Amino acid sequence: MAYPIKTCVICKEEFELKPDKPGFANRCPDCTEAEATEAKKNRSMDADERKNMRDANDARREAMRNLLYRKDS
Ligand SMILES: [Zn+2]
């Protein structure tokens, strides 16, 4: 059975559009996989960034607290 041939919008390669292909119908399996990996990477990076920001805020708050204590004593 032949599948329809589509042109990938990312790499311009032609690929067979199989009914069980995950992701977008206008992206070849390679690009779909690459994009899924990239999306996963970005998500974890955002989480790390958020954590780093929280840590930085905590550190700043603690530094400020130490400064205040030092002023009091
Ligand atoms: Zn592609």
N, CA, C, O and the ligand as a Tripos MOL2 file, in Angstrom:
@<TRIPOS>MOLECULE
protein
  293   291    74     0     0
PROTEIN
NO_CHARGES

@<TRIPOS>ATOM
      1 N           0.8310   -1.2000    0.0000 N.3       1 MET1
      2 CA          0.0000    0.0000    0.0000 C.3       1 MET1
      3 C           0.8720    1.2590    0.0000 C.2       1 MET1
      4 O           1.8150    1.3690    0.7830 O.2       1 MET1
      5 N           0.5560    2.1820   -0.8630 N.am      2 ALA2
      6 CA          1.3570    3.3970   -0.9750 C.3       2 ALA2
      7 C           0.7800    4.4980   -0.0970 C.2       2 ALA2
      8 O          -0.4350    4.6700    0.0080 O.2       2 ALA2
      9 N           1.6740    5.2270    0.5190 N.am      3 TYR3
     10 CA          1.2570    6.3540    1.3420 C.3       3 TYR3
     11 C           1.4370    7.6270    0.5430 C.2       3 TYR3
     12 O           2.2690    7.6720   -0.3630 O.2       3 TYR3
     13 N           0.6830    8.6530    0.8580 N.am      4 PRO4
     14 CA          0.8750    9.9260    0.1440 C.3       4 PRO4
     15 C           2.2570   10.4990    0.4340 C.2       4 PRO4
     16 O           2.7490   10.4330    1.5600 O.2       4 PRO4
     17 N           2.8760   11.0680   -0.6120 N.am      5 ILE5
     18 CA          4.1960   11.6780   -0.4550 C.3       5 ILE5
     19 C           4.0160   13.1520   -0.1170 C.2       5 ILE5
     20 O           3.3390   13.8970   -0.8250 O.2       5 ILE5
     21 N           4.6360   13.5440    0.9750 N.am      6 LYS6
     22 CA          4.5520   14.9390    1.4180 C.3       6 LYS6
     23 C           5.9520   15.5290    1.4230 C.2       6 LYS6
     24 O           6.9390   14.7980    1.5020 O.2       6 LYS6
     25 N           6.0380   16.8420    1.3390 N.am      7 THR7
     26 CA          7.3240   17.5280    1.4460 C.3       7 THR7
     27 C           7.4100   18.1670    2.8260 C.2       7 THR7
     28 O           6.5250   18.9170    3.2380 O.2       7 THR7
     29 N           8.4890   17.8550    3.5240 N.am      8 CYS8
     30 CA          8.6780   18.3810    4.8710 C.3       8 CYS8
     31 C           8.8760   19.8980    4.8160 C.2       8 CYS8
     32 O           9.6520   20.3930    3.9980 O.2       8 CYS8
     33 N           8.1840   20.6290    5.6740 N.am      9 VAL9
     34 CA          8.3020   22.0900    5.6650 C.3       9 VAL9
     35 C           9.6120   22.5520    6.2800 C.2       9 VAL9
     36 O           9.9960   23.7090    6.1120 O.2       9 VAL9
     37 N          10.3000   21.6750    6.9840 N.am     10 ILE10
     38 CA         11.5410   22.0850    7.6460 C.3      10 ILE10
     39 C          12.7600   21.7640    6.7830 C.2      10 ILE10
     40 O          13.5660   22.6500    6.4990 O.2      10 ILE10
     41 N          12.9050   20.4920    6.3590 N.am     11 CYS11
     42 CA         14.1120   20.1290    5.6060 C.3      11 CYS11
     43 C          13.8390   19.9760    4.1160 C.2      11 CYS11
     44 O          14.7560   19.6790    3.3500 O.2      11 CYS11
     45 N          12.6080   20.1720    3.6990 N.am     12 LYS12
     46 CA         12.2070   20.1010    2.2860 C.3      12 LYS12
     47 C          12.4040   18.7070    1.6750 C.2      12 LYS12
     48 O          12.3730   18.5630    0.4530 O.2      12 LYS12
     49 N          12.6020   17.7000    2.4950 N.am     13 GLU13
     50 CA         12.7250   16.3270    2.0040 C.3      13 GLU13
     51 C          11.3240   15.7470    1.8230 C.2      13 GLU13
     52 O          10.3870   16.0800    2.5480 O.2      13 GLU13
     53 N          11.2200   14.8690    0.8280 N.am     14 GLU14
     54 CA          9.9400   14.1910    0.6560 C.3      14 GLU14
     55 C           9.8880   12.9800    1.5720 C.2      14 GLU14
     56 O          10.8920   12.3020    1.7860 O.2      14 GLU14
     57 N           8.7180   12.7230    2.1010 N.am     15 PHE15
     58 CA          8.5590   11.5720    2.9800 C.3      15 PHE15
     59 C           7.1660   10.9980    2.8010 C.2      15 PHE15
     60 O           6.2510   11.6850    2.3480 O.2      15 PHE15
     61 N           7.0170    9.7290    3.1620 N.am     16 GLU16
     62 CA          5.7060    9.0880    3.1040 C.3      16 GLU16
     63 C           4.9260    9.4450    4.3490 C.2      16 GLU16
     64 O           5.3990    9.2600    5.4710 O.2      16 GLU16
     65 N           3.7230    9.9590    4.1420 N.am     17 LEU17
     66 CA          2.8840   10.2810    5.2810 C.3      17 LEU17
     67 C           2.1250    9.0300    5.7060 C.2      17 LEU17
     68 O           1.1010    8.6750    5.1240 O.2      17 LEU17
     69 N           2.6460    8.3830    6.7190 N.am     18 LYS18
     70 CA          1.9790    7.1830    7.2160 C.3      18 LYS18
     71 C           0.9160    7.5760    8.2430 C.2      18 LYS18
     72 O           1.0730    8.5400    8.9920 O.2      18 LYS18
     73 N          -0.1640    6.8010    8.2530 N.am     19 PRO19
     74 CA         -1.2880    7.1610    9.1440 C.3      19 PRO19
     75 C          -0.8900    7.2180   10.6180 C.2      19 PRO19
     76 O          -1.4750    7.9730   11.3940 O.2      19 PRO19
     77 N           0.1210    6.4080   11.0060 N.am     20 ASP20
     78 CA          0.4810    6.3790   12.4300 C.3      20 ASP20
     79 C           1.6550    7.2960   12.7510 C.2      20 ASP20
     80 O           2.2180    7.2410   13.8450 O.2      20 ASP20
     81 N           2.0240    8.1510   11.7750 N.am     21 LYS21
     82 CA          3.1510    9.0530   12.0210 C.3      21 LYS21
     83 C           2.7870   10.0730   13.1000 C.2      21 LYS21
     84 O           1.7720   10.7610   12.9880 O.2      21 LYS21
     85 N           3.6100   10.1710   14.1380 N.am     22 PRO22
     86 CA          3.3200   11.1640   15.1730 C.3      22 PRO22
     87 C           3.6810   12.5680   14.7120 C.2      22 PRO22
     88 O           4.4440   12.7320   13.7600 O.2      22 PRO22
     89 N           3.1520   13.5570   15.3660 N.am     23 GLY23
     90 CA          3.5000   14.9410   15.0620 C.3      23 GLY23
     91 C           2.7450   15.4980   13.8710 C.2      23 GLY23
     92 O           1.7120   14.9600   13.4730 O.2      23 GLY23
     93 N           3.2640   16.5770   13.3020 N.am     24 PHE24
     94 CA          2.5910   17.2690   12.2210 C.3      24 PHE24
     95 C           2.6610   16.4820   10.9240 C.2      24 PHE24
     96 O           3.6340   15.7690   10.6750 O.2      24 PHE24
     97 N           1.6270   16.6100   10.0940 N.am     25 ALA25
     98 CA          1.5740   15.9010    8.8170 C.3      25 ALA25
     99 C           2.5080   16.5140    7.7910 C.2      25 ALA25
    100 O           2.8240   15.8710    6.7900 O.2      25 ALA25
    101 N           2.9620   17.7550    8.0170 N.am     26 ASN26
    102 CA          3.8540   18.3980    7.0440 C.3      26 ASN26
    103 C           5.2990   18.4000    7.5170 C.2      26 ASN26
    104 O           6.1030   19.2070    7.0530 O.2      26 ASN26
    105 N           5.6320   17.5100    8.4300 N.am     27 ARG27
    106 CA          7.0160   17.3650    8.8870 C.3      27 ARG27
    107 C           7.4370   15.9080    8.7860 C.2      27 ARG27
    108 O           6.6830   15.0110    9.1620 O.2      27 ARG27
    109 N           8.6490   15.6710    8.2740 N.am     28 CYS28
    110 CA          9.1180   14.3050    8.1130 C.3      28 CYS28
    111 C           9.4250   13.7000    9.4920 C.2      28 CYS28
    112 O           9.5940   14.4330   10.4660 O.2      28 CYS28
    113 N           9.4960   12.3800    9.5720 N.am     29 PRO29
    114 CA          9.7340   11.7460   10.8770 C.3      29 PRO29
    115 C          10.9870   12.2650   11.5640 C.2      29 PRO29
    116 O          10.9980   12.4280   12.7840 O.2      29 PRO29
    117 N          12.0640   12.5320   10.7870 N.am     30 ASP30
    118 CA         13.3040   13.0250   11.3860 C.3      30 ASP30
    119 C          13.0850   14.3660   12.0790 C.2      30 ASP30
    120 O          13.5100   14.5670   13.2170 O.2      30 ASP30
    121 N          12.4140   15.2810   11.3770 N.am     31 CYS31
    122 CA         12.2030   16.6090   11.9350 C.3      31 CYS31
    123 C          11.2100   16.5520   13.0910 C.2      31 CYS31
    124 O          11.3420   17.3030   14.0580 O.2      31 CYS31
    125 N          10.2250   15.6760   13.0000 N.am     32 THR32
    126 CA          9.2760   15.5210   14.1010 C.3      32 THR32
    127 C          10.0090   15.0850   15.3610 C.2      32 THR32
    128 O           9.7560   15.5830   16.4580 O.2      32 THR32
    129 N          10.9350   14.1290   15.1690 N.am     33 GLU33
    130 CA         11.6960   13.6180   16.3070 C.3      33 GLU33
    131 C          12.6120   14.7030   16.8620 C.2      33 GLU33
    132 O          12.7080   14.8900   18.0750 O.2      33 GLU33
    133 N          13.2900   15.4190   15.9530 N.am     34 ALA34
    134 CA         14.2040   16.4790   16.3780 C.3      34 ALA34
    135 C          13.4470   17.5480   17.1510 C.2      34 ALA34
    136 O          13.9340   18.0690   18.1540 O.2      34 ALA34
    137 N          12.2420   17.8700   16.6660 N.am     35 GLU35
    138 CA         11.4820   18.9160   17.3260 C.3      35 GLU35
    139 C          11.0010   18.4640   18.6970 C.2      35 GLU35
    140 O          10.9770   19.2520   19.6420 O.2      35 GLU35
    141 N          10.6200   17.2000   18.8070 N.am     36 ALA36
    142 CA         10.1750   16.6690   20.0960 C.3      36 ALA36
    143 C          11.3120   16.7010   21.0970 C.2      36 ALA36
    144 O          11.1130   17.0450   22.2620 O.2      36 ALA36
    145 N          12.5100   16.3410   20.6430 N.am     37 THR37
    146 CA         13.6790   16.3690   21.5200 C.3      37 THR37
    147 C          13.9730   17.7940   21.9500 C.2      37 THR37
    148 O          14.2690   18.0630   23.1140 O.2      37 THR37
    149 N          13.8830   18.7150   20.9730 N.am     38 GLU38
    150 CA         14.1650   20.1150   21.2390 C.3      38 GLU38
    151 C          13.1650   20.6760   22.2450 C.2      38 GLU38
    152 O          13.5390   21.4040   23.1640 O.2      38 GLU38
    153 N          11.9010   20.3340   22.0650 N.am     39 ALA39
    154 CA         10.8580   20.8340   22.9570 C.3      39 ALA39
    155 C          11.0910   20.3320   24.3720 C.2      39 ALA39
    156 O          10.9070   21.0700   25.3390 O.2      39 ALA39
    157 N          11.4960   19.0760   24.4870 N.am     40 LYS40
    158 CA         11.7510   18.5080   25.8010 C.3      40 LYS40
    159 C          12.9170   19.2340   26.4710 C.2      40 LYS40
    160 O          12.8870   19.5390   27.6630 O.2      40 LYS40
    161 N          13.9600   19.5040   25.6500 N.am     41 LYS41
    162 CA         15.1380   20.1810   26.1670 C.3      41 LYS41
    163 C          14.7670   21.5780   26.6720 C.2      41 LYS41
    164 O          15.1790   21.9870   27.7580 O.2      41 LYS41
    165 N          13.9760   22.3100   25.8600 N.am     42 ASN42
    166 CA         13.5990   23.6600   26.2340 C.3      42 ASN42
    167 C          12.7880   23.6790   27.5230 C.2      42 ASN42
    168 O          12.9530   24.5560   28.3710 O.2      42 ASN42
    169 N          11.9060   22.6850   27.6470 N.am     43 ARG43
    170 CA         11.0750   22.6530   28.8360 C.3      43 ARG43
    171 C          11.9300   22.5000   30.0910 C.2      43 ARG43
    172 O          11.7270   23.2050   31.0800 O.2      43 ARG43
    173 N          12.8900   21.5710   30.0420 N.am     44 SER44
    174 CA         13.7040   21.3390   31.2360 C.3      44 SER44
    175 C          14.6130   22.5310   31.4920 C.2      44 SER44
    176 O          14.9490   22.8280   32.6390 O.2      44 SER44
    177 N          15.0170   23.2240   30.4040 N.am     45 MET45
    178 CA         15.8550   24.3960   30.5710 C.3      45 MET45
    179 C          15.0600   25.4930   31.2750 C.2      45 MET45
    180 O          15.5800   26.1850   32.1500 O.2      45 MET45
    181 N          13.7910   25.6450   30.8830 N.am     46 ASP46
    182 CA         12.9570   26.6510   31.5210 C.3      46 ASP46
    183 C          12.8050   26.3580   33.0020 C.2      46 ASP46
    184 O          12.8540   27.2660   33.8310 O.2      46 ASP46
    185 N          12.6210   25.0860   33.3310 N.am     47 ALA47
    186 CA         12.4680   24.6910   34.7290 C.3      47 ALA47
    187 C          13.7430   25.0200   35.4910 C.2      47 ALA47
    188 O          13.7010   25.5150   36.6170 O.2      47 ALA47
    189 N          14.8850   24.7340   34.8550 N.am     48 ASP48
    190 CA         16.1580   25.0410   35.4990 C.3      48 ASP48
    191 C          16.3130   26.5470   35.6840 C.2      48 ASP48
    192 O          16.7670   27.0170   36.7270 O.2      48 ASP48
    193 N          15.9260   27.2930   34.6510 N.am     49 GLU49
    194 CA         16.0440   28.7410   34.7380 C.3      49 GLU49
    195 C          15.1990   29.2860   35.8820 C.2      49 GLU49
    196 O          15.6190   30.1530   36.6480 O.2      49 GLU49
    197 N          13.9720   28.7300   35.9630 N.am     50 ARG50
    198 CA         13.0960   29.1790   37.0440 C.3      50 ARG50
    199 C          13.7200   28.8770   38.3950 C.2      50 ARG50
    200 O          13.6700   29.6970   39.3120 O.2      50 ARG50
    201 N          14.3140   27.6820   38.5120 N.am     51 LYS51
    202 CA         14.9370   27.2710   39.7710 C.3      51 LYS51
    203 C          16.1230   28.1830   40.0810 C.2      51 LYS51
    204 O          16.3030   28.6180   41.2190 O.2      51 LYS51
    205 N          16.9260   28.4670   39.0590 N.am     52 ASN52
    206 CA         18.0820   29.3360   39.2640 C.3      52 ASN52
    207 C          17.6370   30.7180   39.7320 C.2      52 ASN52
    208 O          18.2540   31.3220   40.6090 O.2      52 ASN52
    209 N          16.5420   31.2100   39.1240 N.am     53 MET53
    210 CA         16.0560   32.5200   39.4870 C.3      53 MET53
    211 C          15.5910   32.5250   40.9320 C.2      53 MET53
    212 O          15.8300   33.4740   41.6790 O.2      53 MET53
    213 N          14.9140   31.4330   41.3110 N.am     54 ARG54
    214 CA         14.4350   31.3280   42.6800 C.3      54 ARG54
    215 C          15.6310   31.2940   43.6390 C.2      54 ARG54
    216 O          15.6230   31.9560   44.6770 O.2      54 ARG54
    217 N          16.6460   30.5240   43.2820 N.am     55 ASP55
    218 CA         17.8340   30.4430   44.1250 C.3      55 ASP55
    219 C          18.5020   31.8090   44.2480 C.2      55 ASP55
    220 O          18.9520   32.1970   45.3270 O.2      55 ASP55
    221 N          18.5600   32.5330   43.1330 N.am     56 ALA56
    222 CA         19.1900   33.8460   43.1400 C.3      56 ALA56
    223 C          18.4000   34.7860   44.0330 C.2      56 ALA56
    224 O          18.9850   35.5610   44.7900 O.2      56 ALA56
    225 N          17.0710   34.7270   43.9530 N.am     57 ASN57
    226 CA         16.2460   35.5760   44.7990 C.3      57 ASN57
    227 C          16.4480   35.2360   46.2710 C.2      57 ASN57
    228 O          16.5520   36.1250   47.1160 O.2      57 ASN57
    229 N          16.5020   33.9470   46.5680 N.am     58 ASP58
    230 CA         16.7200   33.5160   47.9470 C.3      58 ASP58
    231 C          18.0510   34.0360   48.4600 C.2      58 ASP58
    232 O          18.1520   34.5250   49.5850 O.2      58 ASP58
    233 N          19.0850   33.9210   47.6040 N.am     59 ALA59
    234 CA         20.4170   34.3590   47.9990 C.3      59 ALA59
    235 C          20.4270   35.8540   48.2630 C.2      59 ALA59
    236 O          21.0420   36.3300   49.2170 O.2      59 ALA59
    237 N          19.7190   36.6010   47.3810 N.am     60 ARG60
    238 CA         19.6900   38.0510   47.5370 C.3      60 ARG60
    239 C          18.9820   38.4210   48.8460 C.2      60 ARG60
    240 O          19.4230   39.2930   49.5940 O.2      60 ARG60
    241 N          17.8570   37.7180   49.0930 N.am     61 ARG61
    242 CA         17.0900   37.9990   50.3000 C.3      61 ARG61
    243 C          17.9450   37.7210   51.5480 C.2      61 ARG61
    244 O          17.9350   38.4760   52.5200 O.2      61 ARG61
    245 N          18.6840   36.6060   51.4760 N.am     62 GLU62
    246 CA         19.4970   36.2380   52.6410 C.3      62 GLU62
    247 C          20.6360   37.2440   52.8440 C.2      62 GLU62
    248 O          20.9740   37.5960   53.9740 O.2      62 GLU62
    249 N          21.2140   37.6960   51.7410 N.am     63 ALA63
    250 CA         22.3010   38.6770   51.8260 C.3      63 ALA63
    251 C          21.7830   39.9600   52.4470 C.2      63 ALA63
    252 O          22.4660   40.5860   53.2590 O.2      63 ALA63
    253 N          20.5560   40.3570   52.0580 N.am     64 MET64
    254 CA         19.9460   41.5650   52.5890 C.3      64 MET64
    255 C          19.6960   41.4020   54.0890 C.2      64 MET64
    256 O          19.9240   42.3210   54.8760 O.2      64 MET64
    257 N          19.2170   40.2020   54.4670 N.am     65 ARG65
    258 CA         18.9280   39.9350   55.8750 C.3      65 ARG65
    259 C          20.2180   40.0200   56.6980 C.2      65 ARG65
    260 O          20.2440   40.5910   57.7880 O.2      65 ARG65
    261 N          21.2780   39.4410   56.1490 N.am     66 ASN66
    262 CA         22.5560   39.4890   56.8470 C.3      66 ASN66
    263 C          23.0260   40.9320   57.0320 C.2      66 ASN66
    264 O          23.5850   41.2980   58.0660 O.2      66 ASN66
    265 N          22.7820   41.7390   55.9930 N.am     67 LEU67
    266 CA         23.1710   43.1380   56.0410 C.3      67 LEU67
    267 C          22.4280   43.8540   57.1560 C.2      67 LEU67
    268 O          23.0120   44.6400   57.9020 O.2      67 LEU67
    269 N          21.1230   43.5720   57.2650 N.am     68 LEU68
    270 CA         20.3080   44.2090   58.2880 C.3      68 LEU68
    271 C          20.7520   43.8020   59.6850 C.2      68 LEU68
    272 O          20.8490   44.6270   60.5930 O.2      68 LEU68
    273 N          21.0190   42.5090   59.8320 N.am     69 TYR69
    274 CA         21.4560   42.0270   61.1420 C.3      69 TYR69
    275 C          22.7530   42.7040   61.5420 C.2      69 TYR69
    276 O          22.9470   43.0850   62.6970 O.2      69 TYR69
    277 N          23.6430   42.8480   60.5560 N.am     70 ARG70
    278 CA         24.9360   43.4410   60.8510 C.3      70 ARG70
    279 C          24.7640   44.8960   61.2990 C.2      70 ARG70
    280 O          25.4800   45.3860   62.1720 O.2      70 ARG70
    281 N          23.7780   45.5790   60.6630 N.am     71 LYS71
    282 CA         23.5340   46.9690   61.0060 C.3      71 LYS71
    283 C          23.0100   47.0950   62.4370 C.2      71 LYS71
    284 O          23.3620   48.0200   63.1700 O.2      71 LYS71
    285 N          22.1410   46.1180   62.8190 N.am     72 ASP72
    286 CA         21.5420   46.1400   64.1520 C.3      72 ASP72
    287 C          22.5830   45.9540   65.2460 C.2      72 ASP72
    288 O          22.5170   46.6010   66.2910 O.2      72 ASP72
    289 N          23.5310   45.0790   65.0070 N.am     73 SER73
    290 CA         24.4650   44.7280   66.0800 C.3      73 SER73
    291 C          25.6160   45.7260   66.2290 C.2      73 SER73
    292 O          26.4760   45.5530   67.0930 O.2      73 SER73
    293 ZN         12.2250   17.0930    7.6560 Zn       74 ZN74
@<TRIPOS>BOND
     1     1     2 1
     2     2     3 1
     3     3     4 2
     4     3     5 am
     5     5     6 1
     6     6     7 1
     7     7     8 2
     8     7     9 am
     9     9    10 1
    10    10    11 1
    11    11    12 2
    12    11    13 am
    13    13    14 1
    14    14    15 1
    15    15    16 2
    16    15    17 am
    17    17    18 1
    18    18    19 1
    19    19    20 2
    20    19    21 am
    21    21    22 1
    22    22    23 1
    23    23    24 2
    24    23    25 am
    25    25    26 1
    26    26    27 1
    27    27    28 2
    28    27    29 am
    29    29    30 1
    30    30    31 1
    31    31    32 2
    32    31    33 am
    33    33    34 1
    34    34    35 1
    35    35    36 2
    36    35    37 am
    37    37    38 1
    38    38    39 1
    39    39    40 2
    40    39    41 am
    41    41    42 1
    42    42    43 1
    43    43    44 2
    44    43    45 am
    45    45    46 1
    46    46    47 1
    47    47    48 2
    48    47    49 am
    49    49    50 1
    50    50    51 1
    51    51    52 2
    52    51    53 am
    53    53    54 1
    54    54    55 1
    55    55    56 2
    56    55    57 am
    57    57    58 1
    58    58    59 1
    59    59    60 2
    60    59    61 am
    61    61    62 1
    62    62    63 1
    63    63    64 2
    64    63    65 am
    65    65    66 1
    66    66    67 1
    67    67    68 2
    68    67    69 am
    69    69    70 1
    70    70    71 1
    71    71    72 2
    72    71    73 am
    73    73    74 1
    74    74    75 1
    75    75    76 2
    76    75    77 am
    77    77    78 1
    78    78    79 1
    79    79    80 2
    80    79    81 am
    81    81    82 1
    82    82    83 1
    83    83    84 2
    84    83    85 am
    85    85    86 1
    86    86    87 1
    87    87    88 2
    88    87    89 am
    89    89    90 1
    90    90    91 1
    91    91    92 2
    92    91    93 am
    93    93    94 1
    94    94    95 1
    95    95    96 2
    96    95    97 am
    97    97    98 1
    98    98    99 1
    99    99   100 2
   100    99   101 am
   101   101   102 1
   102   102   103 1
   103   103   104 2
   104   103   105 am
   105   105   106 1
   106   106   107 1
   107   107   108 2
   108   107   109 am
   109   109   110 1
   110   110   111 1
   111   111   112 2
   112   111   113 am
   113   113   114 1
   114   114   115 1
   115   115   116 2
   116   115   117 am
   117   117   118 1
   118   118   119 1
   119   119   120 2
   120   119   121 am
   121   121   122 1
   122   122   123 1
   123   123   124 2
   124   123   125 am
   125   125   126 1
   126   126   127 1
   127   127   128 2
   128   127   129 am
   129   129   130 1
   130   130   131 1
   131   131   132 2
   132   131   133 am
   133   133   134 1
   134   134   135 1
   135   135   136 2
   136   135   137 am
   137   137   138 1
   138   138   139 1
   139   139   140 2
   140   139   141 am
   141   141   142 1
   142   142   143 1
   143   143   144 2
   144   143   145 am
   145   145   146 1
   146   146   147 1
   147   147   148 2
   148   147   149 am
   149   149   150 1
   150   150   151 1
   151   151   152 2
   152   151   153 am
   153   153   154 1
   154   154   155 1
   155   155   156 2
   156   155   157 am
   157   157   158 1
   158   158   159 1
   159   159   160 2
   160   159   161 am
   161   161   162 1
   162   162   163 1
   163   163   164 2
   164   163   165 am
   165   165   166 1
   166   166   167 1
   167   167   168 2
   168   167   169 am
   169   169   170 1
   170   170   171 1
   171   171   172 2
   172   171   173 am
   173   173   174 1
   174   174   175 1
   175   175   176 2
   176   175   177 am
   177   177   178 1
   178   178   179 1
   179   179   180 2
   180   179   181 am
   181   181   182 1
   182   182   183 1
   183   183   184 2
   184   183   185 am
   185   185   186 1
   186   186   187 1
   187   187   188 2
   188   187   189 am
   189   189   190 1
   190   190   191 1
   191   191   192 2
   192   191   193 am
   193   193   194 1
   194   194   195 1
   195   195   196 2
   196   195   197 am
   197   197   198 1
   198   198   199 1
   199   199   200 2
   200   199   201 am
   201   201   202 1
   202   202   203 1
   203   203   204 2
   204   203   205 am
   205   205   206 1
   206   206   207 1
   207   207   208 2
   208   207   209 am
   209   209   210 1
   210   210   211 1
   211   211   212 2
   212   211   213 am
   213   213   214 1
   214   214   215 1
   215   215   216 2
   216   215   217 am
   217   217   218 1
   218   218   219 1
   219   219   220 2
   220   219   221 am
   221   221   222 1
   222   222   223 1
   223   223   224 2
   224   223   225 am
   225   225   226 1
   226   226   227 1
   227   227   228 2
   228   227   229 am
   229   229   230 1
   230   230   231 1
   231   231   232 2
   232   231   233 am
   233   233   234 1
   234   234   235 1
   235   235   236 2
   236   235   237 am
   237   237   238 1
   238   238   239 1
   239   239   240 2
   240   239   241 am
   241   241   242 1
   242   242   243 1
   243   243   244 2
   244   243   245 am
   245   245   246 1
   246   246   247 1
   247   247   248 2
   248   247   249 am
   249   249   250 1
   250   250   251 1
   251   251   252 2
   252   251   253 am
   253   253   254 1
   254   254   255 1
   255   255   256 2
   256   255   257 am
   257   257   258 1
   258   258   259 1
   259   259   260 2
   260   259   261 am
   261   261   262 1
   262   262   263 1
   263   263   264 2
   264   263   265 am
   265   265   266 1
   266   266   267 1
   267   267   268 2
   268   267   269 am
   269   269   270 1
   270   270   271 1
   271   271   272 2
   272   271   273 am
   273   273   274 1
   274   274   275 1
   275   275   276 2
   276   275   277 am
   277   277   278 1
   278   278   279 1
   279   279   280 2
   280   279   281 am
   281   281   282 1
   282   282   283 1
   283   283   284 2
   284   283   285 am
   285   285   286 1
   286   286   287 1
   287   287   288 2
   288   287   289 am
   289   289   290 1
   290   290   291 1
   291   291   292 2
@<TRIPOS>SUBSTRUCTURE
     1 MET1         2 RESIDUE 1 A MET
     2 ALA2         6 RESIDUE 1 A ALA
     3 TYR3        10 RESIDUE 1 A TYR
     4 PRO4        14 RESIDUE 1 A PRO
     5 ILE5        18 RESIDUE 1 A ILE
     6 LYS6        22 RESIDUE 1 A LYS
     7 THR7        26 RESIDUE 1 A THR
     8 CYS8        30 RESIDUE 1 A CYS
     9 VAL9        34 RESIDUE 1 A VAL
    10 ILE10       38 RESIDUE 1 A ILE
    11 CYS11       42 RESIDUE 1 A CYS
    12 LYS12       46 RESIDUE 1 A LYS
    13 GLU13       50 RESIDUE 1 A GLU
    14 GLU14       54 RESIDUE 1 A GLU
    15 PHE15       58 RESIDUE 1 A PHE
    16 GLU16       62 RESIDUE 1 A GLU
    17 LEU17       66 RESIDUE 1 A LEU
    18 LYS18       70 RESIDUE 1 A LYS
    19 PRO19       74 RESIDUE 1 A PRO
    20 ASP20       78 RESIDUE 1 A ASP
    21 LYS21       82 RESIDUE 1 A LYS
    22 PRO22       86 RESIDUE 1 A PRO
    23 GLY23       90 RESIDUE 1 A GLY
    24 PHE24       94 RESIDUE 1 A PHE
    25 ALA25       98 RESIDUE 1 A ALA
    26 ASN26      102 RESIDUE 1 A ASN
    27 ARG27      106 RESIDUE 1 A ARG
    28 CYS28      110 RESIDUE 1 A CYS
    29 PRO29      114 RESIDUE 1 A PRO
    30 ASP30      118 RESIDUE 1 A ASP
    31 CYS31      122 RESIDUE 1 A CYS
    32 THR32      126 RESIDUE 1 A THR
    33 GLU33      130 RESIDUE 1 A GLU
    34 ALA34      134 RESIDUE 1 A ALA
    35 GLU35      138 RESIDUE 1 A GLU
    36 ALA36      142 RESIDUE 1 A ALA
    37 THR37      146 RESIDUE 1 A THR
    38 GLU38      150 RESIDUE 1 A GLU
    39 ALA39      154 RESIDUE 1 A ALA
    40 LYS40      158 RESIDUE 1 A LYS
    41 LYS41      162 RESIDUE 1 A LYS
    42 ASN42      166 RESIDUE 1 A ASN
    43 ARG43      170 RESIDUE 1 A ARG
    44 SER44      174 RESIDUE 1 A SER
    45 MET45      178 RESIDUE 1 A MET
    46 ASP46      182 RESIDUE 1 A ASP
    47 ALA47      186 RESIDUE 1 A ALA
    48 ASP48      190 RESIDUE 1 A ASP
    49 GLU49      194 RESIDUE 1 A GLU
    50 ARG50      198 RESIDUE 1 A ARG
    51 LYS51      202 RESIDUE 1 A LYS
    52 ASN52      206 RESIDUE 1 A ASN
    53 MET53      210 RESIDUE 1 A MET
    54 ARG54      214 RESIDUE 1 A ARG
    55 ASP55      218 RESIDUE 1 A ASP
    56 ALA56      222 RESIDUE 1 A ALA
    57 ASN57      226 RESIDUE 1 A ASN
    58 ASP58      230 RESIDUE 1 A ASP
    59 ALA59      234 RESIDUE 1 A ALA
    60 ARG60      238 RESIDUE 1 A ARG
    61 ARG61      242 RESIDUE 1 A ARG
    62 GLU62      246 RESIDUE 1 A GLU
    63 ALA63      250 RESIDUE 1 A ALA
    64 MET64      254 RESIDUE 1 A MET
    65 ARG65      258 RESIDUE 1 A ARG
    66 ASN66      262 RESIDUE 1 A ASN
    67 LEU67      266 RESIDUE 1 A LEU
    68 LEU68      270 RESIDUE 1 A LEU
    69 TYR69      274 RESIDUE 1 A TYR
    70 ARG70      278 RESIDUE 1 A ARG
    71 LYS71      282 RESIDUE 1 A LYS
    72 ASP72      286 RESIDUE 1 A ASP
    73 SER73      290 RESIDUE 1 A SER
    74 ZN74       293 GROUP 0 **** ****
